[in-house]
Amino acid sequence: VKCFVEGSPFGVSVDLSRFQSTQELREALLSVTEGSSVVYQDREGDMILLGDESWEFFLKSVRRMYIRR
């Protein structure tokens, strides 16, 4: 899944199989970017705060992730 930092035109690929929960993923992303929150775009184009849905739902619906500063 591609992950973009707010304000940057470039994204990086994130291997979701390396994580076991939304909390673990959020902590890893924020620790390397010093961001404040992580949101994701689902298959319908809606923006959802990472952690608001279950890990299983996230894995089935995520299309892109965005780190907000």
Sequence and secondary structure as in RCSB ss.txt:
>XXXX:A:sequence
VKCFVEGSPFGVSVDLSRFQSTQELREALLSVTEGSSVVYQDREGDMILLGDESWEFFLKSVRRMYIRR
>XXXX:A:secstr
 EEEETT S EEE  GGG SSHHHHHHHHHHHH  SEEEEEETTS EEETTSS HHHHHHHEEEEEEE 
